[in-house]
Amino acid sequence: MDLAAIRASLDGPAPPPGLGLALQALWHDGKGDWDGAHELAQRDEPGAGDWVHAYLHRKEGDLGNAGYWYRRAGKPIAQGPLDDEWAAIVSALL
């Protein structure tokens, strides 16, 4: 599984089997399901879900909350395009 395969799977009805909760959350976000993504990210705390949680709150525009989750995840606050961050997190978690 790689980034291209994850992107291609977004045309399907469900995430590919075997993905952890954080990657499932990013898959749902990629489908436009922020609420579903957020729920899955919360279920993967502490862990990779913290980083996804940070990204989701940044996407939502809640930068204060995002900052908390970036700190908790031990990651720098992202500054670039959201699509680039999504791809970077997916790639790191695969």
C-alpha positions as a Markdown table, in Angstrom:
| # | Residue | x | y | z |
|---|---|---|---|---|
| 1 | Met | 0.0 | 0.0 | 0.0 |
| 2 | Asp | 1.3 | 3.4 | -0.9 |
| 3 | Leu | 0.0 | 7.0 | -1.2 |
| 4 | Ala | -1.2 | 6.4 | -4.8 |
| 5 | Ala | -3.2 | 3.4 | -3.7 |
| 6 | Ile | -4.8 | 5.2 | -0.8 |
| 7 | Arg | -5.8 | 8.1 | -3.2 |
| 8 | Ala | -7.2 | 5.6 | -5.7 |
| 9 | Ser | -9.2 | 3.8 | -2.9 |
| 10 | Leu | -11.1 | 7.1 | -2.3 |
| 11 | Asp | -13.3 | 6.2 | -5.2 |
| 12 | Gly | -14.5 | 3.1 | -3.3 |
| 13 | Pro | -17.1 | 2.8 | -0.6 |
| 14 | Ala | -14.8 | 1.8 | 2.3 |
| 15 | Pro | -11.2 | 2.2 | 3.3 |
| 16 | Pro | -8.8 | -0.6 | 2.2 |
| 17 | Pro | -8.7 | -3.4 | 4.8 |
| 18 | Gly | -5.9 | -3.5 | 7.3 |
| 19 | Leu | -5.5 | 0.3 | 7.8 |
| 20 | Gly | -5.0 | 1.5 | 11.3 |
| 21 | Leu | -7.5 | 4.0 | 12.8 |
| 22 | Ala | -5.4 | 7.0 | 12.0 |
| 23 | Leu | -5.2 | 6.1 | 8.3 |
| 24 | Gln | -8.9 | 5.2 | 8.3 |
| 25 | Ala | -9.5 | 8.7 | 9.6 |
| 26 | Leu | -7.4 | 10.3 | 6.8 |
| 27 | Trp | -9.3 | 8.1 | 4.3 |
| 28 | His | -12.6 | 9.4 | 5.6 |
| 29 | Asp | -11.3 | 13.0 | 5.5 |
| 30 | Gly | -10.2 | 12.4 | 1.9 |
| 31 | Lys | -13.8 | 11.4 | 1.2 |
| 32 | Gly | -15.1 | 14.7 | 2.7 |
| 33 | Asp | -16.3 | 13.0 | 6.0 |
| 34 | Trp | -14.7 | 15.3 | 8.6 |
| 35 | Asp | -16.9 | 14.1 | 11.4 |
| 36 | Gly | -16.2 | 10.4 | 10.7 |
| 37 | Ala | -12.5 | 11.2 | 10.4 |
| 38 | His | -12.5 | 13.1 | 13.7 |
| 39 | Glu | -14.3 | 10.2 | 15.5 |
| 40 | Leu | -11.7 | 7.7 | 14.3 |
| 41 | Ala | -8.8 | 10.0 | 15.2 |
| 42 | Gln | -10.2 | 10.3 | 18.7 |
| 43 | Arg | -10.3 | 6.6 | 19.0 |
| 44 | Asp | -6.5 | 6.4 | 18.2 |
| 45 | Glu | -5.3 | 8.5 | 21.1 |
| 46 | Pro | -2.6 | 8.6 | 22.3 |
| 47 | Gly | -0.8 | 7.7 | 19.1 |
| 48 | Ala | -0.9 | 8.6 | 15.4 |
| 49 | Gly | -4.5 | 9.8 | 16.0 |
| 50 | Asp | -3.1 | 12.8 | 17.8 |
| 51 | Trp | -1.3 | 14.0 | 14.6 |
| 52 | Val | -4.4 | 13.3 | 12.5 |
| 53 | His | -6.5 | 15.1 | 15.1 |
| 54 | Ala | -4.2 | 18.2 | 14.8 |
| 55 | Tyr | -4.5 | 18.2 | 11.0 |
| 56 | Leu | -8.3 | 17.9 | 11.2 |
| 57 | His | -8.6 | 20.9 | 13.6 |
| 58 | Arg | -6.2 | 22.9 | 11.4 |
| 59 | Lys | -8.5 | 22.1 | 8.4 |
| 60 | Glu | -11.5 | 23.1 | 10.5 |
| 61 | Gly | -9.9 | 26.4 | 11.2 |
| 62 | Asp | -9.6 | 25.9 | 15.0 |
| 63 | Leu | -5.9 | 26.7 | 15.2 |
| 64 | Gly | -5.7 | 26.9 | 18.9 |
| 65 | Asn | -7.0 | 23.4 | 19.3 |
| 66 | Ala | -4.8 | 22.2 | 16.4 |
| 67 | Gly | -1.8 | 23.6 | 18.2 |
| 68 | Tyr | -2.6 | 21.6 | 21.3 |
| 69 | Trp | -2.8 | 18.4 | 19.2 |
| 70 | Tyr | 0.4 | 19.1 | 17.3 |
| 71 | Arg | 2.2 | 19.5 | 20.6 |
| 72 | Arg | 0.6 | 16.4 | 22.0 |
| 73 | Ala | 1.7 | 14.5 | 18.8 |
| 74 | Gly | 5.2 | 15.9 | 19.1 |
| 75 | Lys | 4.9 | 17.5 | 15.6 |
| 76 | Pro | 5.6 | 21.0 | 14.4 |
| 77 | Ile | 2.5 | 23.1 | 13.5 |
| 78 | Ala | 2.0 | 22.6 | 9.8 |
| 79 | Gln | 2.0 | 25.8 | 7.6 |
| 80 | Gly | 1.7 | 24.5 | 4.1 |
| 81 | Pro | -1.3 | 23.5 | 2.0 |
| 82 | Leu | -3.7 | 21.0 | 3.7 |
| 83 | Asp | -3.5 | 18.6 | 0.8 |
| 84 | Asp | 0.3 | 18.4 | 1.2 |
| 85 | Glu | -0.1 | 17.8 | 4.9 |
| 86 | Trp | -2.7 | 15.1 | 4.3 |
| 87 | Ala | -0.3 | 13.3 | 1.9 |
| 88 | Ala | 2.6 | 13.7 | 4.2 |
| 89 | Ile | 0.8 | 12.1 | 7.1 |
| 90 | Val | -0.6 | 9.3 | 5.0 |
| 91 | Ser | 2.9 | 8.6 | 3.7 |
| 92 | Ala | 4.5 | 8.7 | 7.2 |
| 93 | Leu | 1.9 | 6.3 | 8.6 |
| 94 | Leu | 2.0 | 3.7 | 5.8 |
